Amino acid sequence: MKKGIHPENYRLVVFKDMSNDEVFLCKSTAETKDSIEYEGQEYPLIKMEISSTSHPFYTGKVKLVDTAGRVDKFMNKYKKFAK
């Protein structure tokens, strides 16, 4: 491992998924001004929009898309080019 290229300021940080309020503790060098009390101690807080606890790939809950409506819209739009 090369010397002097890796950050030295690793610290414990709480990550919070804002979509489902799930929190977890991990080491990070990310800067933040927010803080939170977690398990009786004060930690820096990083807010996330999505994590493995809310992402459809990991949860198995896939958002349904109205494919029939999209196909009909496409066909109507390009109907004038049909021969």
Secondary structure as GFF3:
##gff-version 3
##sequence-region A 1 83
A	DSSP	beta_strand	11	17	.	.	.	ID=ss1
A	DSSP	beta_strand	22	28	.	.	.	ID=ss2
A	DSSP	beta_strand	35	38	.	.	.	ID=ss3
A	DSSP	beta_strand	41	48	.	.	.	ID=ss4
A	DSSP	alpha_helix	56	59	.	.	.	ID=ss5
A	DSSP	alpha_helix	67	77	.	.	.	ID=ss6
A	DSSP	three_ten_helix	79	81	.	.	.	ID=ss7
###
